């Protein structure tokens, strides 16, 4: 009796767009873009792999947009970016 329990809010990332299982996923230290896409079931065949957008919120509600080309990551021409809590990953549709 009288005990008080304090729990921190769990951080999440959000994956939306041309992804097999859009939704929120738990963020953890070291979570990369490729791992987050894998957690979300991978890209749909209609995904535009060269224009994936990471939307990151800054201080005062500002937004920073990072554009990533998955093929460049897989070809080891650029690093797999690490995600931050509350990042939104937007996978656009490719219009062949």
Long-range contacts (C-beta under 8 A, 24 or more apart in sequence): 11-85, 11-86, 12-85, 12-86, 13-83, 13-85, 13-86, 13-87, 13-88, 13-89, 14-86, 14-87, 14-88, 14-89, 15-39, 15-40, 15-89, 15-91, 16-88, 16-89, 16-90, 16-91, 17-47, 17-89, 17-90, 17-91, 17-92, 17-93, 18-43, 18-44, 18-46, 18-47, 18-48, 18-91, 18-92, 18-93, 18-94, 19-43, 19-44, 19-47, 19-89, 19-91, 20-44, 27-83, 27-84, 27-85, 27-86, 27-87, 30-82, 31-82, 31-83, 32-80, 32-81, 32-82, 32-83, 33-68, 33-70, 33-73, 33-80, 33-81, 33-82, 33-83, 33-89, 34-70, 34-73, 34-80, 35-80, 36-83, 36-89, 37-70, 37-89, 37-91, 40-89, 43-70, 43-91, 44-91, 46-93, 46-94, 47-91, 47-92, 47-93, 47-94, 48-91, 48-92, 48-93, 48-94, 49-94, 51-92, 52-89, 52-90, 52-91, 52-92, 53-89, 53-90, 53-92, 54-81, 54-83, 54-87, 54-88, 54-89, 54-90, 55-87, 55-88, 55-89, 55-90, 56-84, 56-86, 56-87, 56-88, 57-86
